[in-house]
Amino acid sequence: MKFKIGDKVKFLNDIGGGVVTKIISPTMVEVATEDDFTLPMLVSELLFAQSQNLKESVFNQDFQVNADIKNTSEPEANEDNWAEMEKSSRLPKLSSLNAKPSGIYLAYVPHDQVWLLKDDIDMYLVNYTNFEVLYTLTVKQDNQYMNIDYGNMLPQTKMLISTIKRDDLENFLQGYVQIMFFREQDKNIYQPVCQKFNVKPVRFFKENSFMACNFIAERALLVQIAVPTVLESNILSEKDDNLQEHAVVQKQIVAPPAFIEEFQTKEREAEIDLHIEALVEEHSAWTREEILEKQKSVIVKAIESAIAEHYQRIIFIHGVGNFILKNELIVILKQYSNLHYFDASMQKYGRGATEVLIKKHE
C-alpha cells in the first residue's frame, strides 16, 4: 500500500488516525495525529481513512507535493537513509508495574527471551520523550573511544544501535551518550547532555537484571541516560551575554540515576552482591582492609539511596566465609531504626544473604 503526503489515514492497531505529512522511507511515513503530534508509522500499520471524524484542524491543512519533496519512487534516492530508518521503531504504550519515567535510555534486549543469559543482544537507544533528539553514542574499547552511531530520533521511538555477540559484550558497556533535545517550535533552547554510562558485566549474568517496562515489551536491561524534566533549570536565555560559552562549557543537565537503581530487580526492590569481584573489575592489589572498606561503603550508599528512593526491600549477598562481612553488615543495619533484617531465603541463597525491609518513617 502506497501513501502520499496529504492522505488521510487511520491506525490499524490503535484508535485514531491523522494525515501523512512526510514520506520517511518506502516502509515508513510520518503522520500528524488529531492531537497535533507527529509520529513515525510503518506503512503496514496504516489504512486509508473512510470517514472524516478527526479534528477538522488536521484535515484543513494544504498538503501538496511540491518541488521540495523528492519522488520516493526513485530507487536510487536516500537508500542509505531508508536502511537507517528501518533501524528505528515506534515505542508501544504498555501498562507495567515496572513503570519508568520519561527520558533517554540504553536498552540491552536478549534475542532469546526464555534463556536470557545466552544468545545475541540488541542494543537500543530509546527516546521515551516528546522531544526530537540528535545523538552520538561513543564506547570505550581498548582504552580508546570509538563513535559507533549518531543521528536523529523522533519522539517515542527506539533506535537499534548494534546487535552484540556475547563474546563482544564488554566492548559496549562503557562510554558516553551525547543528546540534544529540540522541537520544531519551542520558547526555550536547551543545553546538550553528555552522559557517561558504565554497566557492570555481572548484571548480564543475572536474569532479574532483565525486566519489561511501560515502553518495551521484551525483558531488557535498562540504563537511564537523561531525564528531560530537569531541562527547565538548564534553559539558555537570550539575556545571557555569551551563549557560546554555554555551548562550550556545558552544565550537566541530567540528574544521575540513584545509586540503588543499578541493583534494582523489581519495583522498589534491589539485590546487591557484596563480593568484591562483583563491585570492582580490578582488585588484585587490594588489601583485605581495603576490600572490606569498599564493601562497607557500598552497603551504606545502598541503604541511604534506597531510603531516599522509597525502596521497600534489599537483599545483601555477603557469602558465608568467616562471617566478617556479615557482622559488619549487621553493625551498619543496627544504626537505622527503620530497618528490619533477617536471613534471606535459605533455598535461594543458602546462609550467604541477608534480607532488609525498609519501613516508612512515621
SEPAZA-610003 format. One record per residue: x, y, z of N, C-alpha, C in turn; residue number from 1. Coordinates in steps of 0.2 Angstrom, whole numbers, plus 2048, in hexadecimal, padded with zeros to 3 digits. Atoms other than C-alpha are relative to their C-alpha. Layout:
<nodes>
  n_u  n_v  n_w  ca_u  ca_v  ca_w  c_u  c_v  c_w    k
    X    Y    Z     X     Y     Z    X    Y    Z  NUM
...
</nodes>
This chain:
<nodes>
  n_u  n_v  n_w  ca_u  ca_v  ca_w  c_u  c_v  c_w    k
  804  7FA  800   800   800   800  804  806  800    1
  7FC  7FA  800   807   811   7FB  7FC  806  802    2
  803  7FA  7FE   803   821   803  804  806  7FE    3
  7FC  7FA  802   807   833   7FE  7FE  805  805    4
  801  7FB  7FB   808   843   808  7F9  803  7FF    5
  807  7FE  800   7F6   849   80C  7FB  7FB  801    6
  805  805  7FF   7EE   838   80D  7FE  800  807    7
  803  801  7FA   7E2   836   81B  800  7F8  802    8
  7FF  807  7FE   7E6   826   825  7FD  7FE  807    9
  801  802  7F9   7E1   81C   834  804  7FA  802   10
  7FB  805  7FE   7EB   810   83F  7FD  7FA  800   11
  803  807  801   7E9   7FE   83C  7FF  7FD  807   12
  7FF  803  7FA   7EE   7F9   84E  7FE  804  806   13
  801  7FB  7FB   7E8   808   858  7FA  804  7FE   14
  806  7FC  801   7DA   814   85A  803  807  7FD   15
  7FE  7FA  803   7DB   824   84F  804  800  7FA   16
  7FD  800  806   7E4   82A   840  803  807  7FF   17
  7FD  7F9  802   7EB   83A   837  801  801  7F9   18
  7FE  7FE  806   7F3   841   828  807  7FE  7FE   19
  7F9  801  802   803   83B   81F  803  807  7FE   20
  7FD  7FA  801   80E   84A   820  807  7FF  7FD   21
  7F9  801  802   81F   842   81B  801  7F9  7FE   22
  7FF  807  802   825   833   811  808  7FF  803   23
  7F9  801  7FD   834   82C   81C  804  7FB  7FC   24
  7FD  806  804   837   81C   812  7FB  7FC  7FC   25
  805  804  803   82E   810   807  7FC  7FC  805   26
  804  804  7FB   828   807   817  7FE  804  806   27
  802  7FC  7FA   826   816   823  7FE  807  7FD   28
  802  7F9  802   81D   826   822  7FF  804  807   29
  801  7FC  7FA   81A   834   82F  7F9  803  7FF   30
  807  7FF  800   808   837   834  7FF  806  806   31
  802  7FB  7FB   801   847   83D  7F9  7FE  802   32
  806  803  7FD   7F4   841   849  7FB  805  802   33
  805  7FB  7FE   7E4   849   84F  802  804  806   34
  7FE  7FC  7FA   7ED   84E   85F  806  804  7FE   35
  7FA  7FC  802   7FA   858   855  806  7FD  801   36
  7F9  803  800   808   84C   857  802  7FD  7F9   37
  7FE  803  806   812   845   849  804  7F9  802   38
  7FD  807  7FE   817   832   84A  802  7FD  7FA   39
  7FE  804  805   821   827   83F  7FC  7FA  800   40
  805  805  800   816   819   839  802  7FB  7FA   41
  7FF  805  806   819   809   82F  7FA  800  7FC   42
  806  800  805   80F   808   81F  7FB  7FA  802   43
  804  806  7FF   809   7F7   824  7FB  801  806   44
  804  7FF  7FA   801   7FE   834  7FB  806  7FE   45
  805  7FB  802   7F6   80B   82A  7FB  7FE  7FB   46
  805  801  805   7E6   80B   820  7FD  807  7FE   47
  803  7FA  803   7DE   818   815  7FA  801  804   48
  806  7FF  7FC   7D1   821   81F  7FA  800  7FC   49
  806  801  804   7BF   81E   81A  7FB  806  802   50
  805  7FB  7FE   7B7   82C   824  804  806  803   51
  7FC  7FA  7FE   7BC   83E   82A  7FD  802  807   52
  802  7FF  7F9   7B9   83C   83D  805  803  804   53
  7FB  7FD  7FD   7C9   844   841  7FF  807  801   54
  801  7F9  800   7CC   856   846  801  803  7F9   55
  7FF  7FD  807   7C9   861   837  806  804  800   56
  7FA  7FC  800   7D8   86B   83C  806  7FC  7FD   57
  7FB  804  803   7E3   85C   837  7FF  800  7F8   58
  801  801  807   7DA   85A   826  800  806  7FC   59
  800  7FA  804   7D9   86C   821  806  803  7FE   60
  7FA  7FD  803   7EB   86E   81E  801  7FE  7F9   61
  7FF  800  808   7F1   870   80C  807  7FB  7FF   62
  7FB  805  801   7FC   860   80A  801  7FF  7F8   63
  7FF  801  807   803   861   7F8  807  7FF  7FF   64
  7F9  802  801   812   859   7F1  803  806  7FB   65
  7FD  7FB  804   81E   866   7EA  807  7FE  7FE   66
  7F9  802  802   82F   867   7E3  805  7FE  805   67
  7FB  801  7FA   837   866   7F4  7FF  7F9  802   68
  801  807  7FE   830   854   7F6  803  7FC  7FB   69
  7FD  804  805   83A   847   7EE  7FC  7FA  7FF   70
  804  806  803   832   839   7E4  802  7FA  803   71
  7FD  806  7FD   833   82A   7EF  800  7FA  7FC   72
  800  805  805   830   81F   7E0  807  7FF  7FD   73
  7FA  801  803   842   822   7DB  804  7FB  804   74
  7FC  805  7FC   84C   812   7E1  806  803  802   75
  7FA  7FE  7FE   85C   81B   7E2  800  806  805   76
  800  7FA  7FB   857   829   7EE  7FF  7FE  807   77
  800  801  7F9   85B   828   800  800  7F9  802   78
  800  807  7FE   85E   815   801  803  7FF  806   79
  7FD  801  7F9   86A   817   80F  7FB  803  805   80
  805  7FD  7FB   85D   822   818  7FB  7FB  802   81
  805  805  7FF   850   815   815  802  7FA  805   82
  7FD  806  7FC   85B   807   81D  800  803  807   83
  800  7FD  7F9   85E   813   82C  7FA  800  803   84
  807  800  7FD   84C   816   82F  7FD  7FA  802   85
  803  806  7FE   848   804   82F  803  7FD  806   86
  7FD  801  7FA   853   803   83E  7FB  803  806   87
  804  7FC  7FB   846   80F   847  7F9  7FD  800   88
  807  802  7FF   835   809   84E  7FD  804  805   89
  804  7FC  7FB   827   811   857  800  7FC  807   90
  801  803  7F9   826   80D   86A  7F9  7FE  801   91
  807  802  7FF   816   804   86F  7FE  803  807   92
  803  7FE  7FA   80B   80A   87D  7FE  7FA  804   93
  801  806  7FC   80B   7FD   88B  7FE  802  807   94
  800  7FF  7F8   805   7FC   89D  804  7FB  803   95
  7FB  804  7FD   812   7F5   8A8  801  802  807   96
  7FE  7FE  7F9   816   7F4   8BB  807  803  800   97
  7F9  7FD  800   828   7F8   8B6  7FF  806  7FB   98
  800  7FA  804   823   809   8AF  806  805  801   99
  7FB  7FC  800   831   814   8AA  7FE  808  7FE  100
  802  7FA  802   831   827   8A9  802  802  7F9  101
  7FE  7FE  807   832   831   899  808  802  800  102
  7F9  7FF  801   844   832   893  804  7FD  7FA  103
  7FB  804  805   853   82B   888  803  7FA  804  104
  7FE  806  7FD   858   81A   88C  804  7FC  7FB  105
  7FD  806  803   864   80C   886  7FC  7FA  802  106
  804  807  7FF   85B   7FB   884  804  7FB  7FD  107
  7FD  806  802   864   7EB   883  7FB  7FA  800  108
  806  805  801   857   7DE   87C  803  7F9  7FD  109
  7FE  807  802   85C   7CB   87B  7FB  7FE  7FA  110
  804  803  805   856   7C3   86B  7FC  7FA  803  111
  804  805  7FD   851   7B4   875  7FD  802  806  112
  803  7FE  7FA   844   7B9   881  7FE  7FB  805  113
  801  806  7FB   843   7A8   88A  806  7FF  803  114
  7FA  801  7FD   855   7A5   88D  804  806  7FF  115
  7FE  7F9  801   85A   7B7   890  808  800  800  116
  7F8  7FF  7FF   86D   7B3   894  804  7FD  7FB  117
  7FD  803  806   871   7AC   883  7FE  804  7FA  118
  802  7FD  806   870   7B1   871  802  808  7FF  119
  7FE  7F9  801   873   7C3   869  7FB  804  804  120
  804  7FB  7FD   86D   7D3   870  800  806  7FC  121
  801  7FA  804   866   7E2   867  800  806  805  122
  7FF  7FA  7FC   86B   7F3   86E  7FD  806  7FD  123
  804  7FB  802   85F   801   86C  801  806  804  124
  800  7F9  7FD   85F   814   86F  7F8  801  800  125
  807  7FF  800   84D   818   875  7FE  807  802  126
  802  7F9  7FF   845   829   874  7F9  800  802  127
  807  800  7FD   836   828   880  7FF  807  802  128
  802  7F9  7FF   833   83B   87F  7FC  802  7FA  129
  803  7FC  805   829   847   875  804  805  7FC  130
  7FB  7FC  804   839   84F   86E  802  7FC  7FA  131
  7FB  803  805   842   84B   85E  807  801  803  132
  7F9  800  7FE   854   848   862  805  7FF  7FB  133
  7FA  802  803   865   848   85A  804  7FD  805  134
  7FC  803  7FB   871   83C   861  806  7FD  7FD  135
  7FA  804  802   882   834   860  801  7FB  806  136
  7FF  805  7FB   887   824   869  807  7FE  7FF  137
  7F9  801  801   899   821   86D  802  7FA  806  138
  7FE  805  7FB   8A0   811   876  808  800  801  139
  7F9  800  7FF   8B1   80E   87E  802  7F9  7FF  140
  7FD  806  802   8BB   800   876  807  800  800  141
  7F8  800  800   8CD   7FC   87A  803  807  801  142
  7FE  7FA  7FE   8CF   80C   883  7FF  806  7FB  143
  801  7FB  805   8C9   816   874  7F8  801  7FF  144
  807  7FF  801   8B8   81E   870  7FE  800  7F9  145
  802  801  807   8AF   819   860  7F9  802  800  146
  807  7FE  801   89F   821   85A  7FD  7FB  7FB  147
  803  805  803   894   813   855  7F9  801  7FC  148
  806  7FE  803   884   81C   850  7FF  807  801  149
  802  7FA  7FF   87D   82D   84E  7FA  801  7FB  150
  806  7FE  804   86D   835   846  7FB  804  804  151
  805  7FD  7FD   85C   83B   84B  7FA  7FB  801  152
  805  805  7FE   84D   833   853  7F9  804  801  153
  807  7FD  7FF   83A   838   853  7FE  7FE  807  154
  802  802  7F9   831   838   863  7FD  7F9  800  155
  803  806  7FE   82B   828   86B  802  7FA  7FB  156
  7FD  805  805   837   81D   860  806  7FD  803  157
  7FA  803  7FE   845   811   863  804  7FF  7FA  158
  7FB  801  805   855   80F   858  804  7FB  801  159
  7FB  806  800   85E   7FF   855  807  802  7FF  160
  7F9  7FE  801   870   803   858  805  7FB  7FE  161
  7FC  806  802   878   7F2   857  7FD  7FA  802  162
  802  806  7FD   875   7E0   858  807  7FD  802  163
  7F9  802  7FD   883   7D9   864  800  7F9  801  164
  7FF  807  7FD   88A   7C8   866  802  800  807  165
  7FF  801  7F8   88C   7C2   878  808  801  801  166
  7F9  800  7FF   89F   7C1   875  803  807  800  167
  7FE  7F9  801   8A0   7D4   870  7FC  804  805  168
  804  7FC  7FC   894   7DA   87D  804  805  804  169
  7FC  7FC  7FC   8A2   7E2   888  802  807  7FC  170
  7FF  7FA  804   8A5   7EE   879  7FB  805  800  171
  806  7FC  801   894   7F6   87B  7FD  802  807  172
  802  7FF  7F9   893   7F9   88E  802  806  803  173
  7FE  7FA  7FE   89C   809   890  801  805  7FB  174
  800  7FA  805   89B   81A   887  7FC  806  802  175
  804  7FA  7FF   892   82A   885  7FA  800  7FB  176
  805  7FE  805   882   82F   87D  7FF  808  800  177
  801  7F9  801   880   841   877  7F9  801  7FD  178
  807  7FF  802   86E   847   875  7FE  808  7FF  179
  803  7FA  801   866   857   86E  7F9  800  7FF  180
  807  800  800   854   85A   872  7FD  806  7FC  181
  803  7FA  803   849   865   866  7F9  7FE  7FD  182
  807  800  804   838   868   85E  800  805  7FB  183
  801  7FC  806   833   870   84E  7FF  807  803  184
  802  7FA  7FD   82C   87E   859  800  800  807  185
  800  800  7F9   830   882   86B  803  806  802  186
  7FE  7F9  7FD   832   891   876  807  800  803  187
  7FA  801  7FD   842   88A   87D  805  7FD  7FC  188
  7FB  804  803   853   884   878  804  7FC  806  189
  7FE  804  7FB   85A   876   882  808  7FE  7FF  190
  7F9  802  801   86C   872   885  801  7F8  7FF  191
  7FF  807  801   873   861   87F  802  7FC  806  192
  7FE  805  7FB   876   852   88A  806  7FC  7FD  193
  7FA  805  801   886   848   88B  800  7FC  806  194
  801  805  7FA   883   839   896  804  7FA  7FF  195
  7FC  807  800   88F   82B   89A  7FC  7FA  802  196
  803  807  7FE   889   819   89C  805  7FB  801  197
  7FB  805  7FE   892   80B   8A4  7FC  7FA  803  198
  804  806  7FE   889   7FA   8A5  804  7FB  802  199
  7FC  805  7FD   890   7ED   8B0  7FF  7F9  7FC  200
  802  807  804   892   7DC   8A6  7FC  7FB  804  201
  803  805  7FC   88C   7D2   8B5  7F8  801  7FF  202
  808  7FF  800   87A   7D9   8B2  7FD  7FC  7FA  203
  803  804  805   879   7CF   8A2  800  7F9  801  204
  800  807  7FE   87B   7BF   8AB  7FB  7FF  806  205
  805  801  7FB   86C   7C2   8B6  7F9  801  7FC  206
  807  7FF  804   85A   7BF   8AF  7FC  806  802  207
  805  7FA  7FE   852   7CC   8BA  803  807  7FF  208
  7FD  7F9  803   85D   7DA   8B2  7FB  802  7FA  209
  804  7FF  806   851   7D8   8A3  7F8  800  802  210
  807  7FF  7FE   83F   7DF   8A5  7FD  804  7FA  211
  805  7FC  804   831   7E5   89A  7FE  806  803  212
  802  7F9  7FD   82B   7F7   89D  7FA  803  7FC  213
  806  7FD  803   81E   803   897  801  802  7F9  214
  7FF  7FE  807   826   806   886  804  7FB  7FC  215
  7FD  805  803   82F   7F6   882  7FD  7F9  802  216
  803  806  7FE   826   7E6   881  804  7FA  802  217
  7FB  806  7FF   835   7DA   881  803  802  807  218
  7FC  7FF  7FA   83F   7D7   891  807  803  7FE  219
  7FA  7FD  802   84E   7E3   890  804  803  806  220
  7FC  7FD  7FA   85C   7EA   89B  800  808  7FD  221
  801  7F9  802   859   7FD   89B  805  804  804  222
  7FB  7FB  7FC   866   80B   89F  7FD  807  7FE  223
  802  7FA  801   85F   81C   8A1  805  805  7FE  224
  7FB  7FB  802   868   82A   898  7FE  807  801  225
  802  7F9  7FF   85E   83A   899  7F8  800  802  226
  807  7FF  7FE   84E   840   8A1  7FE  808  7FE  227
  801  7FA  803   846   84F   897  7FD  805  805  228
  803  7FB  7FB   83D   856   8A7  805  805  803  229
  7FB  7FB  7FD   84D   85E   8AD  802  805  7FB  230
  7FE  7FB  805   84F   868   89D  7FE  807  802  231
  803  7F9  7FE   844   876   8A4  806  804  804  232
  7FB  7FC  7FD   853   87B   8AF  806  801  7FC  233
  7FA  800  804   85F   87A   8A1  7FF  804  7F9  234
  802  7FD  806   857   886   894  805  806  7FF  235
  7FC  7FA  802   862   892   88A  7FC  806  7FF  236
  805  7FA  800   85B   8A3   88C  804  805  7FB  237
  7FD  7FB  804   85D   8B1   87F  803  806  804  238
  7FD  7FB  7FC   862   8BC   88D  808  7FE  802  239
  7F9  802  7FE   873   8B2   88F  804  804  7FB  240
  7FB  7FC  804   881   8BD   888  804  7FC  7FC  241
  7FB  804  804   88B   8AE   882  7FD  7F9  7FF  242
  803  806  801   881   8A0   87B  805  7FB  7FE  243
  7FA  805  802   891   898   873  803  7FD  806  244
  7FD  803  7FA   898   896   884  7FC  7FA  803  245
  804  805  7FE   889   88C   889  800  7F9  7FC  246
  7FF  806  804   88B   881   87A  806  7FC  801  247
  7FA  803  7FF   89D   87D   87E  801  7FD  806  248
  800  802  7FA   89C   87C   890  7F9  7FE  803  249
  807  802  7FF   88D   871   892  7FF  7FE  808  250
  802  802  7F9   884   86F   8A3  7FD  7F9  7FF  251
  803  807  800   87F   85D   8A7  7F9  801  801  252
  807  7FE  7FF   86C   85E   8A4  7FC  7FA  802  253
  803  806  7FF   868   84C   8A8  801  7FE  807  254
  7FF  803  7F9   865   846   8BA  803  7F9  800  255
  7FD  806  800   870   837   8BC  7FB  7FB  803  256
  805  804  7FD   866   827   8C0  802  7FE  807  257
  7FE  802  7F9   865   822   8D2  804  7FA  801  258
  7FC  805  800   872   817   8D8  7FD  7F9  801  259
  803  807  7FF   866   809   8DD  7FD  7FE  7FA  260
  803  802  807   85E   809   8CB  805  7FB  7FD  261
  7FB  805  804   86E   7FF   8C5  7FE  7F9  802  262
  801  806  7FD   868   7F1   8D0  7F9  7FE  800  263
  808  802  800   855   7F1   8CD  7FF  7FA  7FD  264
  802  806  803   84D   7E1   8CA  7F9  800  7FF  265
  807  7FF  801   83B   7E5   8CC  7FE  807  802  266
  803  7F9  7FE   830   7F5   8D0  802  800  807  267
  7FE  7FE  7F9   838   7FC   8E0  804  7FA  804  268
  7FC  805  7FD   843   7ED   8E3  807  7FF  7FC  269
  7F9  800  803   856   7EA   8E0  803  7FA  803  270
  7FB  805  7FE   863   7DC   8E2  807  802  7FF  271
  7F9  7FE  801   875   7E0   8E5  805  7FB  802  272
  7FB  805  7FF   883   7D4   8E4  806  803  803  273
  7FB  7FC  7FD   890   7DA   8F0  807  7FC  7FF  274
  7FA  803  801   89E   7CE   8EA  804  805  7FC  275
  7FC  7FA  803   8AC   7DA   8E4  801  7FF  7F9  276
  800  801  807   8AD   7D2   8D3  7FA  803  7FC  277
  806  7FD  803   89B   7D8   8D0  800  807  801  278
  800  7F8  7FF   89F   7EA   8D6  805  803  7FC  279
  7FB  7FD  804   8AF   7EE   8CD  803  7FB  7FB  280
  7FD  804  805   8B8   7E7   8BE  807  7FE  802  281
  7F9  801  7FF   8CA   7E8   8C4  801  801  808  282
  7FF  7FF  7F9   8CE   7E4   8D6  806  7FC  803  283
  7FB  805  7FE   8DD   7D8   8D6  805  803  805  284
  7FB  7FD  7FB   8E8   7E5   8DF  7FD  803  806  285
  803  7FE  7FA   8DC   7E9   8EC  801  7FC  806  286
  800  803  7FA   8DE   7E5   8FE  7F9  7FD  803  287
  806  802  7FD   8D1   7DC   909  7FC  806  803  288
  803  7FA  7FD   8CE   7EC   912  7FD  805  7FB  289
  802  7FC  805   8CC   7F6   902  7F9  7FD  7FD  290
  806  803  803   8BF   7E9   8FB  7FA  801  805  291
  806  800  7FB   8B5   7E9   90B  7FD  807  800  292
  803  7F9  800   8B4   7FC   90B  7FC  802  7FA  293
  804  7FF  806   8AE   7FC   8F9  7F9  7FD  801  294
  806  804  7FF   8A1   7EF   8FE  7FB  804  805  295
  804  7FC  7FB   89B   7FA   90D  7FE  806  7FD  296
  802  7FA  804   89B   809   902  7FA  7FF  7FC  297
  806  801  804   88F   801   8F6  7FA  7FE  804  298
  805  801  7FB   884   7FB   904  7FC  806  802  299
  802  7FA  7FD   882   80C   90B  7FC  804  7FA  300
  803  7FD  805   87F   814   8FA  7F9  7FD  7FD  301
  806  804  802   872   807   8F5  7FA  801  805  302
  806  7FF  7FB   868   809   905  7FE  807  800  303
  802  7F9  801   868   81C   904  7FC  802  7FA  304
  804  7FF  806   863   81C   8F2  7FA  7FD  800  305
  806  804  7FF   856   80F   8F5  7FB  804  804  306
  805  7FC  7FB   84E   819   903  7FE  807  7FC  307
  801  7FA  804   84F   829   8F8  7FB  7FF  7FA  308
  804  802  806   847   820   8E9  7F9  7FC  802  309
  806  804  7FE   839   818   8F4  800  7F9  7FE  310
  800  807  801   83F   806   8F1  7FD  7FD  806  311
  803  804  7FA   837   7F9   8FC  804  7FA  802  312
  7FC  806  7FF   843   7EA   8FB  807  800  7FD  313
  7FA  801  803   855   7E7   8F8  803  7F9  803  314
  7FC  806  7FE   85F   7D6   8F8  807  801  7FF  315
  7F9  7FF  800   871   7D7   8FD  803  7F9  7FF  316
  7FD  806  801   87B   7C8   8F6  807  801  803  317
  7FA  7FF  7FD   88A   7C7   902  804  7F9  800  318
  7FC  806  7FF   88F   7B4   901  800  7FE  807  319
  800  803  7F9   893   7A9   910  807  802  803  320
  7F9  7FE  7FE   8A6   7AA   912  801  7FF  808  321
  7FF  800  7F9   8AB   7AE   924  7FB  805  803  322
  805  7FB  7FE   89C   7BA   926  802  807  802  323
  7FD  7FA  7FF   8A7   7C9   927  7FB  806  7FC  324
  804  7FB  804   89D   7D2   919  7F9  800  802  325
  807  800  7FD   88C   7CD   920  800  803  806  326
  800  7FD  7FA   891   7D3   931  800  808  7FF  327
  7FF  7F9  801   896   7E4   92A  7F9  803  7FD  328
  807  7FF  803   885   7E4   920  7FB  801  806  329
  805  800  7FB   87B   7E1   930  802  807  804  330
  7FE  7FA  7FC   885   7EF   939  7FD  806  7FD  331
  803  7FB  803   880   7FB   92C  7F9  801  800  332
  807  800  800   86E   7F6   92B  7FD  802  807  333
  803  7FF  7F9   86C   7F8   93E  800  808  801  334
  800  7F9  800   86F   80B   93B  7FA  803  7FE  335
  806  7FD  803   85F   80D   932  7FA  7FD  804  336
  806  803  7FD   84F   80C   93C  7FA  7FE  7FC  337
  805  802  805   844   80A   92D  801  7FA  7FC  338
  7FE  806  804   84C   7FA   927  7FF  7FA  804  339
  802  807  7FD   846   7E8   92B  804  7FB  7FC  340
  7FB  805  804   853   7DA   926  800  7F9  803  341
  800  807  7FE   854   7C7   926  803  7FC  7FB  342
  7FD  804  805   85C   7B9   91D  7FB  7FF  7FA  343
  804  801  806   856   7B8   90B  7FF  7F9  7FE  344
  803  807  801   84E   7A9   903  806  7FB  7FF  345
  7FB  805  800   859   79A   907  800  7FC  7F9  346
  800  804  806   853   791   8F7  803  803  7FB  347
  7FD  7FC  805   859   79F   8EC  807  802  801  348
  7F9  7FD  7FE   868   7A6   8F5  804  7FC  804  349
  7FD  803  7FB   86D   799   901  801  804  806  350
  800  7FC  7F9   874   7A1   911  804  807  7FE  351
  7FC  7FA  802   87D   7AF   906  7FD  806  7FF  352
  804  7FA  802   870   7BD   905  7FC  802  806  353
  804  7FD  7FB   867   7C9   910  7FA  804  7FD  354
  805  7FC  803   856   7D0   90C  7FE  806  805  355
  801  7FA  7FD   852   7E2   911  7F9  803  7FE  356
  806  7FC  802   841   7EA   912  800  807  803  357
  800  7F8  7FF   83F   7FD   912  7F9  802  802  358
  807  7FD  7FD   831   804   91D  800  807  7FE  359
  801  7F9  801   82A   815   919  801  804  806  360
  800  7FB  7FA   82E   823   925  7F9  802  802  361
  806  7FD  7FE   81F   828   92F  800  807  800  362
</nodes>
